Amino acid sequence: MSSTSPTNVGIDVSKETLDIAVHETKTHWTNKHEFSEFPQLLKTLRSLNPTRIIIEASGGTENLLVSYLAAAGLPVIVVNPRQVRDFARATGQLAKTDRIDAFVLACFGATIAPDIRELKSAETQELEALVARRTQLVNMLTAERVRLQQAQQQRRHSIVADLKAHITWLEKRLHGCEGDLSQLLHSSPIWRTREERLRSAEAGAS
């Protein structure tokens, strides 16, 4: 957390893009929502020394990003979309674009100021291990798919069958790993969607 002035970041997550806004500086930028882009995003966010990073729960689209940020020790909080909508109405921010939504999330963080609840050491280690394992599985899948394409071009039928079987197995393991990540996140203090209210949006906005 910041030891000087607060820095509240909102990230609006969609399938293809991430809209990122900083409440205090009114800055905004867009990233591709791709795992390969996460290291640079992490570097940028760390340079901001954020007080909190607010992300809205959106049906699982956000899980990998949240996992990556949490494993890196950044102060990420996942909030209920209804809470954010209530806050937007209370503060008269009714327009809807990805950019505006990111600023609403950042403003929500600055105004409501949900407390930061750090993961326990064991939770952090498990999260780091699962994120690392997912990366390994993705890399293995990528390599095997390249080998499959080469084997198909060379008409090496026995190798094609073996590669297809291995790819299917890896896909199942990837799905299982992502399920484990989701379960860990949803039971962690990062996930705040089940709280009735972090604080009254109306009171916080008044």
Backbone torsions as a table, in degrees:
resi	resn	phi	psi	omega
1	MET	NA	154.3	-178.5
2	SER	-68.5	137.8	177.9
3	SER	-95.4	-4.1	179.6
4	THR	-115.2	-118.7	179.9
5	SER	-80.2	149.0	-179.2
6	PRO	-69.0	151.2	175.7
7	THR	-136.1	109.8	-178.2
8	ASN	-106.6	122.7	-176.3
9	VAL	-112.4	135.6	172.6
10	GLY	-114.5	135.1	176.7
11	ILE	-123.4	116.1	174.8
12	ASP	-91.7	120.4	-173.1
13	VAL	-102.9	125.2	169.1
14	SER	-123.4	176.3	-175.0
15	LYS	-61.3	-38.0	-173.1
16	GLU	-107.6	-24.2	-174.5
17	THR	-134.2	159.5	171.4
18	LEU	-121.2	122.4	173.1
19	ASP	-99.7	124.4	-174.2
20	ILE	-119.6	131.2	-179.0
21	ALA	-132.9	145.8	176.2
22	VAL	-115.3	119.7	-174.5
23	HIS	-62.2	-47.4	-170.6
24	GLU	-70.3	-32.8	-178.0
25	THR	-103.1	-5.8	-179.1
26	LYS	59.3	28.9	178.5
27	THR	-94.2	155.3	-176.7
28	HIS	-149.9	142.1	170.3
29	TRP	-151.0	166.7	-177.9
30	THR	-121.9	136.7	175.2
31	ASN	-118.3	153.0	167.3
32	LYS	-68.7	140.7	177.6
33	HIS	-87.6	73.9	179.9
34	GLU	-133.9	140.8	-177.2
35	PHE	-58.6	-33.6	-179.8
36	SER	-64.0	-21.1	-179.8
37	GLU	-87.5	-12.0	-173.2
38	PHE	-63.7	-40.0	-180.0
39	PRO	-57.4	-43.3	178.9
40	GLN	-67.9	-39.0	177.3
41	LEU	-61.9	-42.9	179.0
42	LEU	-60.4	-43.4	178.6
43	LYS	-60.5	-43.5	-179.8
44	THR	-65.4	-45.3	-179.4
45	LEU	-64.8	-39.9	178.3
46	ARG	-62.3	-35.3	-179.8
47	SER	-66.0	-22.7	178.4
48	LEU	-81.1	-15.5	-175.3
49	ASN	48.5	60.4	-171.1
50	PRO	-68.6	144.4	172.8
51	THR	-72.3	-44.1	176.7
52	ARG	-156.7	151.9	176.3
53	ILE	-120.9	118.1	-175.9
54	ILE	-101.3	126.7	177.0
55	ILE	-129.7	137.9	-179.9
56	GLU	-88.9	136.4	174.4
57	ALA	-62.8	130.1	-176.2
58	SER	-140.5	50.1	172.1
59	GLY	74.3	19.0	177.3
60	GLY	103.9	-14.5	179.2
61	THR	-59.0	-28.7	-175.2
62	GLU	-88.5	-8.5	-168.7
63	ASN	-58.4	-47.7	-176.7
64	LEU	-64.8	-43.9	178.4
65	LEU	-60.5	-47.2	-180.0
66	VAL	-61.3	-42.1	178.2
67	SER	-58.4	-46.0	-177.0
68	TYR	-65.0	-44.5	179.8
69	LEU	-66.3	-42.9	-179.1
70	ALA	-66.1	-41.5	178.8
71	ALA	-63.2	-27.1	178.3
72	ALA	-84.3	-0.8	177.1
73	GLY	82.8	14.8	178.5
74	LEU	-82.5	149.3	-173.4
75	PRO	-80.2	70.5	-176.1
76	VAL	-90.6	140.4	178.4
77	ILE	-132.6	128.7	177.2
78	VAL	-102.3	124.4	-174.0
79	VAL	-117.4	162.5	-178.9
80	ASN	-73.9	131.4	178.7
81	PRO	-56.6	-33.5	179.7
82	ARG	-63.3	-39.0	177.9
83	GLN	-62.0	-39.8	-179.8
84	VAL	-70.1	-39.6	177.9
85	ARG	-63.5	-42.3	177.4
86	ASP	-59.7	-43.0	179.8
87	PHE	-64.6	-43.3	-179.6
88	ALA	-61.9	-42.1	177.9
89	ARG	-65.0	-42.3	-177.7
90	ALA	-64.8	-28.4	-178.4
91	THR	-103.0	7.3	175.2
92	GLY	73.2	21.6	-179.7
93	GLN	-100.6	82.1	-170.1
94	LEU	-99.1	-15.2	179.1
95	ALA	-67.7	153.5	-176.0
96	LYS	-131.1	105.3	164.5
97	THR	-139.8	164.8	179.4
98	ASP	-61.3	-39.1	179.4
99	ARG	-63.8	-47.3	179.5
100	ILE	-63.4	-41.0	179.1
101	ASP	-60.2	-38.8	178.3
102	ALA	-64.1	-41.1	177.9
103	PHE	-68.1	-35.8	176.5
104	VAL	-62.5	-42.4	178.2
105	LEU	-63.4	-42.2	178.4
106	ALA	-64.8	-41.1	177.8
107	CYS	-66.0	-38.6	175.6
108	PHE	-57.4	-44.8	178.6
109	GLY	-62.3	-42.0	-178.2
110	ALA	-71.3	-36.8	-174.3
111	THR	-85.0	-49.6	-178.6
112	ILE	-79.3	-29.9	176.5
113	ALA	49.8	57.7	176.2
114	PRO	-60.1	140.0	-177.1
115	ASP	-69.2	150.5	179.9
116	ILE	-86.4	124.3	177.7
117	ARG	-114.2	108.0	-176.2
118	GLU	-74.9	150.0	174.4
119	LEU	-70.9	148.7	171.9
120	LYS	-68.6	159.1	-177.2
121	SER	-55.7	-44.5	-178.9
122	ALA	-64.7	-38.4	178.8
123	GLU	-64.7	-42.3	179.6
124	THR	-62.4	-44.1	-179.5
125	GLN	-63.9	-40.6	179.1
126	GLU	-66.6	-40.8	178.8
127	LEU	-63.6	-45.3	178.2
128	GLU	-59.4	-41.9	-179.3
129	ALA	-65.0	-41.3	-179.5
130	LEU	-68.7	-40.4	177.2
131	VAL	-62.7	-43.6	178.6
132	ALA	-63.7	-41.5	-179.9
133	ARG	-65.3	-40.4	177.9
134	ARG	-60.3	-42.3	178.8
135	THR	-60.4	-43.1	178.1
136	GLN	-60.8	-44.8	-179.1
137	LEU	-64.2	-41.3	178.1
138	VAL	-63.0	-43.5	179.5
139	ASN	-63.7	-41.4	178.2
140	MET	-64.3	-41.8	178.3
141	LEU	-61.8	-43.8	179.7
142	THR	-59.9	-45.9	-179.1
143	ALA	-65.1	-43.0	-179.0
144	GLU	-67.2	-34.9	178.0
145	ARG	-67.6	-35.5	175.0
146	VAL	-65.2	-44.0	178.6
147	ARG	-62.6	-38.4	178.2
148	LEU	-62.1	-44.4	179.6
149	GLN	-61.2	-41.8	179.4
150	GLN	-65.9	-42.5	-179.4
151	ALA	-65.2	-37.2	178.3
152	GLN	-66.5	-40.1	178.3
153	GLN	-64.4	-33.5	-178.9
154	GLN	-90.3	1.5	179.2
155	ARG	55.7	42.2	177.8
156	ARG	-94.8	82.5	-166.7
157	HIS	-63.0	-40.3	-179.7
158	SER	-66.1	-37.3	178.3
159	ILE	-69.3	-38.4	177.8
160	VAL	-58.5	-46.4	-179.8
161	ALA	-62.4	-42.2	179.7
162	ASP	-64.9	-43.4	-179.6
163	LEU	-65.4	-41.2	178.8
164	LYS	-61.2	-41.9	178.8
165	ALA	-64.1	-41.5	-179.8
166	HIS	-68.1	-39.5	178.4
167	ILE	-62.4	-42.4	177.5
168	THR	-60.7	-42.7	178.5
169	TRP	-63.4	-44.0	179.8
170	LEU	-64.2	-39.1	178.4
171	GLU	-62.4	-40.1	177.3
172	LYS	-65.4	-40.3	178.8
173	ARG	-66.8	-38.3	177.6
174	LEU	-63.3	-44.0	178.3
175	HIS	-61.5	-41.7	178.5
176	GLY	-65.4	-41.0	178.8
177	CYS	-63.1	-42.5	179.2
178	GLU	-66.9	-33.8	174.8
179	GLY	-65.1	-40.4	177.1
180	ASP	-64.1	-40.5	177.2
181	LEU	-61.0	-46.8	-179.6
182	SER	-60.8	-44.5	-179.4
183	GLN	-62.9	-42.7	179.3
184	LEU	-64.0	-44.3	-180.0
185	LEU	-62.1	-46.8	-174.1
186	HIS	-68.4	-18.9	177.7
187	SER	-100.6	2.6	-176.1
188	SER	-93.3	164.7	177.0
189	PRO	-68.8	-10.5	176.0
190	ILE	-67.1	-35.3	-172.8
191	TRP	-87.1	109.1	-171.4
192	ARG	-112.9	16.8	-171.8
193	THR	-72.1	-20.1	-176.9
194	ARG	-86.6	-10.4	177.7
195	GLU	-70.7	133.5	-177.7
196	GLU	-57.6	-45.1	173.2
197	ARG	-154.6	137.5	172.5
198	LEU	-68.6	-35.5	172.6
199	ARG	-173.9	157.3	-179.1
200	SER	-59.7	120.7	178.5
201	ALA	-62.4	-38.8	-179.3
202	GLU	-64.4	-42.4	-179.8
203	ALA	-68.5	-39.4	-179.2
204	GLY	-68.0	-30.0	-177.5
205	ALA	-86.1	-14.3	-175.5
206	SER	-78.3	NA	NA
